[in-house]
Amino acid sequence: MPDQVFKVVEVVGTSKESISKAIDGAIAKAAKSLRHIGWFEVVQIRGHVANGKVDRYQASLKVGFTLED
């Protein structure tokens, strides 16, 4: 079996509830159009504030998937 080669794309997930849900949503959406996702890396966490409260969480991810032969 040859060594694997990965391609990396960047996606941003958002959630009104939590960083974890923002990450989960980003991976779930990416998995609908990318095959063989093998890993992710959170590269940035940020959010939106409205009226002095956290309104939305955002997580930027690098997503790696195996290239097919």
N, CA and C atoms as an extended XYZ file, in Angstrom:
207
Properties=species:S:1:pos:R:3:atomname:S:1:resname:S:1:resid:I:1 pbc="F F F"
N         0.839       -1.183        0.000 N   MET     1
C         0.000        0.000        0.000 CA  MET     1
C         0.882        1.243        0.000 C   MET     1
N         0.693        2.136       -0.966 N   PRO     2
C         1.521        3.344       -1.009 CA  PRO     2
C         1.156        4.314        0.113 C   PRO     2
N         2.074        5.230        0.397 N   ASP     3
C         1.791        6.270        1.389 CA  ASP     3
C         0.630        7.138        0.915 C   ASP     3
N        -0.141        7.651        1.863 N   GLN     4
C        -1.278        8.499        1.528 CA  GLN     4
C        -0.831        9.920        1.212 C   GLN     4
N        -1.578       10.574        0.345 N   VAL     5
C        -1.381       11.989        0.045 CA  VAL     5
C        -2.684       12.694        0.378 C   VAL     5
N        -2.581       13.801        1.114 N   PHE     6
C        -3.754       14.542        1.548 CA  PHE     6
C        -3.862       15.876        0.816 C   PHE     6
N        -5.066       16.332        0.648 N   LYS     7
C        -5.347       17.700        0.213 CA  LYS     7
C        -5.988       18.393        1.410 C   LYS     7
N        -5.740       19.690        1.550 N   VAL     8
C        -6.260       20.451        2.682 CA  VAL     8
C        -7.120       21.600        2.162 C   VAL     8
N        -8.304       21.749        2.747 N   VAL     9
C        -9.180       22.878        2.452 CA  VAL     9
C        -9.504       23.580        3.765 C   VAL     9
N        -9.922       24.832        3.677 N   GLU    10
C       -10.285       25.564        4.890 CA  GLU    10
C       -11.781       25.855        4.864 C   GLU    10
N       -12.433       25.607        5.984 N   VAL    11
C       -13.866       25.869        6.141 CA  VAL    11
C       -14.084       26.618        7.452 C   VAL    11
N       -15.208       27.328        7.542 N   VAL    12
C       -15.560       28.051        8.760 CA  VAL    12
C       -16.951       27.610        9.184 C   VAL    12
N       -17.053       27.088       10.406 N   GLY    13
C       -18.344       26.693       10.962 CA  GLY    13
C       -18.822       27.733       11.951 C   GLY    13
N       -20.146       27.875       12.062 N   THR    14
C       -20.719       28.817       13.023 CA  THR    14
C       -21.817       28.134       13.830 C   THR    14
N       -22.041       28.643       15.029 N   SER    15
C       -23.097       28.117       15.881 CA  SER    15
C       -23.492       29.180       16.892 C   SER    15
N       -24.758       29.237       17.229 N   LYS    16
C       -25.222       30.119       18.298 CA  LYS    16
C       -24.992       29.478       19.668 C   LYS    16
N       -24.697       28.159       19.698 N   GLU    17
C       -24.602       27.429       20.963 CA  GLU    17
C       -23.188       27.282       21.519 C   GLU    17
N       -22.216       26.861       20.661 N   SER    18
C       -20.882       26.583       21.194 CA  SER    18
C       -19.841       26.434       20.078 C   SER    18
N       -18.585       26.514       20.478 N   ILE    19
C       -17.476       26.255       19.557 CA  ILE    19
C       -17.557       24.815       19.051 C   ILE    19
N       -17.839       23.892       19.951 N   SER    20
C       -17.932       22.476       19.576 CA  SER    20
C       -18.974       22.249       18.481 C   SER    20
N       -20.121       22.887       18.610 N   LYS    21
C       -21.169       22.738       17.587 CA  LYS    21
C       -20.760       23.404       16.278 C   LYS    21
N       -19.997       24.484       16.352 N   ALA    22
C       -19.487       25.127       15.135 CA  ALA    22
C       -18.533       24.186       14.404 C   ALA    22
N       -17.664       23.501       15.149 N   ILE    23
C       -16.740       22.534       14.562 CA  ILE    23
C       -17.511       21.357       13.971 C   ILE    23
N       -18.426       20.797       14.747 N   ASP    24
C       -19.222       19.654       14.270 CA  ASP    24
C       -19.989       19.999       12.995 C   ASP    24
N       -20.572       21.183       12.955 N   GLY    25
C       -21.326       21.598       11.777 CA  GLY    25
C       -20.446       21.763       10.551 C   GLY    25
N       -19.249       22.317       10.746 N   ALA    26
C       -18.322       22.497        9.624 CA  ALA    26
C       -17.887       21.152        9.050 C   ALA    26
N       -17.584       20.201        9.924 N   ILE    27
C       -17.164       18.868        9.456 CA  ILE    27
C       -18.321       18.151        8.776 C   ILE    27
N       -19.516       18.228        9.345 N   ALA    28
C       -20.682       17.567        8.750 CA  ALA    28
C       -20.970       18.108        7.356 C   ALA    28
N       -20.885       19.416        7.193 N   LYS    29
C       -21.143       20.028        5.886 CA  LYS    29
C       -20.047       19.653        4.885 C   LYS    29
N       -18.793       19.708        5.324 N   ALA    30
C       -17.682       19.345        4.433 CA  ALA    30
C       -17.798       17.892        3.983 C   ALA    30
N       -18.251       17.020        4.879 N   ALA    31
C       -18.362       15.592        4.563 CA  ALA    31
C       -19.426       15.315        3.497 C   ALA    31
N       -20.309       16.256        3.256 N   LYS    32
C       -21.323       16.072        2.211 CA  LYS    32
C       -20.734       16.205        0.811 C   LYS    32
N       -19.594       16.899        0.686 N   SER    33
C       -19.002       17.070       -0.639 CA  SER    33
C       -17.568       16.560       -0.754 C   SER    33
N       -16.945       16.199        0.363 N   LEU    34
C       -15.579       15.666        0.345 CA  LEU    34
C       -15.573       14.225        0.836 C   LEU    34
N       -14.887       13.355        0.107 N   ARG    35
C       -14.743       11.966        0.550 CA  ARG    35
C       -13.407       11.793        1.272 C   ARG    35
N       -13.361       10.818        2.136 N   HIS    36
C       -12.115       10.385        2.801 CA  HIS    36
C       -11.513       11.445        3.727 C   HIS    36
N       -12.373       12.226        4.428 N   ILE    37
C       -11.845       13.175        5.411 CA  ILE    37
C       -11.165       12.373        6.516 C   ILE    37
N        -9.943       12.760        6.832 N   GLY    38
C        -9.181       12.014        7.824 CA  GLY    38
C        -8.807       12.806        9.057 C   GLY    38
N        -8.802       14.139        8.962 N   TRP    39
C        -8.392       14.939       10.114 CA  TRP    39
C        -8.831       16.381        9.946 C   TRP    39
N        -8.789       17.128       11.035 N   PHE    40
C        -9.019       18.569       10.991 CA  PHE    40
C        -8.130       19.248       12.019 C   PHE    40
N        -7.896       20.523       11.784 N   GLU    41
C        -7.110       21.347       12.695 CA  GLU    41
C        -7.857       22.671       12.879 C   GLU    41
N        -8.114       23.054       14.113 N   VAL    42
C        -8.727       24.355       14.377 CA  VAL    42
C        -7.618       25.395       14.285 C   VAL    42
N        -7.786       26.346       13.357 N   VAL    43
C        -6.750       27.360       13.159 CA  VAL    43
C        -7.127       28.707       13.751 C   VAL    43
N        -8.427       28.913       13.992 N   GLN    44
C        -8.847       30.179       14.589 CA  GLN    44
C       -10.226       30.015       15.225 C   GLN    44
N       -10.390       30.641       16.350 N   ILE    45
C       -11.694       30.682       17.022 CA  ILE    45
C       -12.037       32.153       17.226 C   ILE    45
N       -13.260       32.499       16.891 N   ARG    46
C       -13.714       33.868       17.079 CA  ARG    46
C       -15.228       33.856       17.237 C   ARG    46
N       -15.832       35.003       17.411 N   GLY    47
C       -17.280       35.055       17.550 CA  GLY    47
C       -17.813       36.442       17.282 C   GLY    47
N       -19.100       36.533       17.358 N   HIS    48
C       -19.795       37.798       17.139 CA  HIS    48
C       -20.488       38.185       18.442 C   HIS    48
N       -20.390       39.470       18.791 N   VAL    49
C       -21.014       39.982       20.006 CA  VAL    49
C       -22.141       40.934       19.613 C   VAL    49
N       -23.288       40.748       20.239 N   ALA    50
C       -24.420       41.650       20.024 CA  ALA    50
C       -25.015       42.028       21.380 C   ALA    50
N       -25.206       43.302       21.609 N   ASN    51
C       -25.784       43.800       22.867 CA  ASN    51
C       -25.021       43.311       24.094 C   ASN    51
N       -23.698       43.260       23.973 N   GLY    52
C       -22.863       42.886       25.107 CA  GLY    52
C       -22.833       41.403       25.427 C   GLY    52
N       -23.387       40.565       24.543 N   LYS    53
C       -23.397       39.113       24.763 CA  LYS    53
C       -22.900       38.382       23.530 C   LYS    53
N       -22.358       37.186       23.759 N   VAL    54
C       -21.935       36.356       22.630 CA  VAL    54
C       -23.165       35.967       21.830 C   VAL    54
N       -23.155       36.307       20.550 N   ASP    55
C       -24.285       36.008       19.673 CA  ASP    55
C       -24.024       34.776       18.807 C   ASP    55
N       -22.775       34.577       18.398 N   ARG    56
C       -22.453       33.454       17.518 CA  ARG    56
C       -20.976       33.107       17.677 C   ARG    56
N       -20.677       31.818       17.677 N   TYR    57
C       -19.309       31.311       17.712 CA  TYR    57
C       -18.884       30.929       16.303 C   TYR    57
N       -17.597       31.138       15.987 N   GLN    58
C       -17.049       30.735       14.695 CA  GLN    58
C       -15.753       29.973       14.923 C   GLN    58
N       -15.555       28.934       14.111 N   ALA    59
C       -14.312       28.163       14.155 CA  ALA    59
C       -13.823       27.953       12.728 C   ALA    59
N       -12.589       28.404       12.457 N   SER    60
C       -11.958       28.159       11.160 CA  SER    60
C       -11.160       26.862       11.264 C   SER    60
N       -11.381       25.970       10.312 N   LEU    61
C       -10.733       24.658       10.328 CA  LEU    61
C        -9.984       24.391        9.044 C   LEU    61
N        -8.854       23.727        9.156 N   LYS    62
C        -8.220       23.097        8.007 CA  LYS    62
C        -8.692       21.648        8.038 C   LYS    62
N        -9.200       21.168        6.923 N   VAL    63
C        -9.734       19.809        6.829 CA  VAL    63
C        -8.890       19.043        5.814 C   VAL    63
N        -8.351       17.913        6.235 N   GLY    64
C        -7.521       17.090        5.354 CA  GLY    64
C        -8.267       15.854        4.895 C   GLY    64
N        -8.158       15.574        3.601 N   PHE    65
C        -8.782       14.361        3.065 CA  PHE    65
C        -7.801       13.673        2.119 C   PHE    65
N        -7.924       12.354        2.048 N   THR    66
C        -7.022       11.544        1.229 CA  THR    66
C        -7.391       11.662       -0.243 C   THR    66
N        -6.400       11.899       -1.088 N   LEU    67
C        -6.646       11.915       -2.523 CA  LEU    67
C        -6.763       10.501       -3.052 C   LEU    67
N        -7.687       10.305       -3.985 N   GLU    68
C        -7.884        8.981       -4.590 CA  GLU    68
C        -6.852        8.764       -5.680 C   GLU    68
N        -6.583        7.503       -5.967 N   ASP    69
C        -5.671        7.161       -7.073 CA  ASP    69
C        -6.296        7.459       -8.413 C   ASP    69
